[in-house]
Amino acid sequence: MADMYSTIVVKGPQTVSESTESVTITDNRTGQSVEVPIVDGGVDASAWRDLMPGLWFLDPGFGVTASASSAITELDGANGVLRYRGYPIEQLAEKSTFLEVAYLLLNGELPNQQELDTWTHDITYHTFIHENMRKRFYEGFHYDAHPMGMLVSAIAALSTFYPEAKEVNDPHLRYKQINRLISKVPTLAAMAYRASIGMPFVYPDNSMTYPANFLSMMFQVADPNFQADPVLAKAMDVLFIIHGDHEQNCSTTAMRVVGSSLADPYSAAAGATAALYGPRHGGANEAVIHMLEEIGSYDNIPAFIESVKAGDRKLMGFGHRVYKAYDPRARIVKNHADEVFKVTGKNPLIDIALKLEEIALEDEYFKSRNLYPNVDFYTGLIYQAMGFPLDMFTVLFAIGRMPGWLSHWQESLEQGSKISRPRQVYVGPAARDYVSMSER
Ligand code: ACO
């Protein structure tokens, strides 16, 4: 019967004749077909709309939906590959710095020396925040406020200090807000920590590198000459790099969605930070520490593994929605752990983590499900050894991810993308008349 079917050929950036591969969809109600070219591993969903107006794709959680075309980060989960603008994460972690990577994510190319110097200067000299933020805003939080809750609020509050940030289509003003957000988020983060433990705030020091300055604002106590250990500053920088971007994850999607309404970037970044706050996204490394503490010793590992295999619990820090191979970020973090422990002393939980990994990677349950350590398996151990309390772990993630969020926000504006407005499949009651109170 196929020859009865009329065919619509979808017009798009690449037509069927230019593409070597395509899919054909047939509406069995009408017999009409549509042939859609496969372009860059995706198909243009507007073809379905043309063929079947009013019929929507149901895809909660966006499991099979590409929400954007993006040239920023390439993630091949089957092969454990992560690249920013084409550069492998392993090379960036080894050879680059966080500020250089931030420039790369935002601009698409590595900076030359002059570009890097200008960028570094611009970031370094915008780390201060308005005194009202410190005196009035932070002091208003409850004494035991969670630092991540404070960070979400503080990032949103910045928009009230920079009203010109609403001009999102002005590239010059965009640059200014991008610059401010990357510069100030470590200051806000450290302030949230100091407020949460009742310690006086430490002002930024423009003579220090980005990670060293952050560690100084975090940990300086009664020593104006405090200098972070260079090994720890380097480890912090690498941890920021590996969190720099991860394509269309939950928080980045939040950034793009809020930004699509043309809200200012502080409001959009606050939305992204709020999305990161949740335990399904930014909070897993904290859960790993709790798990390792609960296991406590080698002797308890076999029973723990059995309870995981019985489905009673998850092995936290294992498995990933996209990676079905070893998360390349986990390998980088694991390799840095020894360097950090030489300075801080060994985190005793590392031995349990290594043994767990060894056993899990040999076990059929984990092998058959492609469950490997993800980035969160080892990061918490390093953070804890460096002196960060558990509730700061997600805050550290937010500092690293800020350039990624901003790159996606900028890219979506430059693409002239539409407002994000998905459809729904309505499953509620059919039309009915209002029932008065006396008749209910
Ligand atoms: N421990 C034990 N079993 C697991 C784990 C785990 N950590 N992860 C997945 N599985 C099992 C599932 O039970 C399922 O088994 P089944 O087929 O017998 O039902 C199978 O592996 C497939 O798992 P899904 O849940 O379908 O995988 P999904 O892609 O939906 O989940 C997720 C990914 C949420 C990350 C999951 O692996 C998990 O919960 N891991 C632990 C939490 C964690 O470490 N999160 C951090 C992720 S990295 C990040 O967000 C920065």
Boltz pocket constraint, residues with backbone or C-beta under 6 A from the ligand:
constraints:
  - pocket:
      binder: B
      contacts: [[A, 279], [A, 280], [A, 281], [A, 282], [A, 284], [A, 308], [A, 313], [A, 314], [A, 315], [A, 316], [A, 317], [A, 318], [A, 319], [A, 320], [A, 321], [A, 322], [A, 369], [A, 371], [A, 374], [A, 375], [A, 376]]
      max_distance: 6.0
